[in-house]
Amino acid sequence: MYKDDRSIIPQEPQDDCVLTELPDIETMYDLAELFKVFGDSTRIRILAALLEKEMCVYHLSEELEMGQSAISHQLRVLRQSGLVRATRRGKEMVYALDDNHVKTIFAQGLEHIEHKKEGIK
């Protein structure tokens, strides 16, 4: 809900994450691009696997029953968006979630889905 000055009015103040004004257009564009990355079920599956532990492409492909090239392609997208980082360990690259923000976004998305399934707003 908006007032005339475009500030967001919280309907139920639940936490400290209440916007008092809209972000600038460039930030909104960046946010839209970030959310697009979450729009692919393969990338979501990769993120879910990486929630558990760091993994190389081979182990991700085994875990998700997918080809290594498909996993590598999606990992490239996830790395470019800053959601996943890679670390060289010997001859292989090991992938992990970039930071706790990724876990939080993922957890909030799951919570939202569960609430919708249960009919909770």
N, C-alpha and C positions, 0 to 999 in steps of 0.2 A: 504494500500500500504506500502511495506517495503523497507528500504534501506538495504545495505549489513550488517549493524550492527544490524539488526532486530528491529530498532526503528520504531515506527508507525509515518508516515508522514500524518498530517491532510490534507484532500483535501480542506475543507473549515473550517477554524478555527471559530467555533461558540461559544465556551464557554471555561471554564477553565478545562473541563474534558477530555483533550487530553492526551493520554498516550505517554510518550517519550521512554519507553522501556516496554517490556512484563513483566508481573508479574512472580514470580517464579512458578514452576510447582505445588507445594502444594497449593498455592493460586488459581491457575487456577482450580485445582481439587475441591477445596472448592466452587468456583464460579459455576462450573458445577453442583455440588450437590444442591446448592441453586436454580439454574434454574430448576432442576428436580422437585422440590417441586411445582413450578408454572405449571407443566405439567399435573395437574389433575383438571378437571373442577369443581369438588366438592370443592376442596380447594380454587379455584378461587372464587367460589360463597360465601364461608365462609368469605374470605378476603374482598370481596365487601360488605357483610353485616356489617362486623366489621369496615369498613370505616365510616359508618354512626354513629354507637354507640357501646358501650360495651354491650355484651349480654351473657346470660347463655346458656347452651346446650338446655334447653327447648325452649327458645325463638328463638334460631337459627334453631332448628328443625321445629318450626312452620313457621318461615319466609321462610325457604327453602323447606318446605313440604317434609322433610326427617325424617327418624328414628333417635332417639337420639343416638343409638349405632354407626350408620354410622358417625354422626357428631362428636361424641367423638373420634372415631378412627382417623378422619382427623385432629381434633384439636391436638391430640397427635403428629402427624407428624409436624404440623405447629409450635407447641411449641418446639419440638426437634430441629427444624431448626432455631429457634430464631425469627420467624416472628410474633408469637402470645405469649402473656403472660397471666397468669391466676392469679386472686386475689380472695381470699376467702371473701365472704360477708355473714356473718351468716352461714347458712347451704349450700349455693350454691357457686359454682365457677363462676366467671364472667370473660369473655375473652375479650381481646382488642388487637389491633395491638401493637407490641412491641415498635415501635418508628416511627418517621417520614420517615425513610429510606424506610419502607414498603410502605407507601403511595406514595412516589416518584417512586419506582419501578413499582407499580401498575399503576400510572398515566402515566409514560413513556411507558409502555406496551400498554395501551389504545390509547395513542397518535400515537404510531407506527401503530397499527391496523387501526385507522381512516385514517392515511396518505396513507396506502396501499389501502384501500377501495376507496379513492379519487384519487388515481394514483399519489400522491405526493411522491417524493423521499426524 
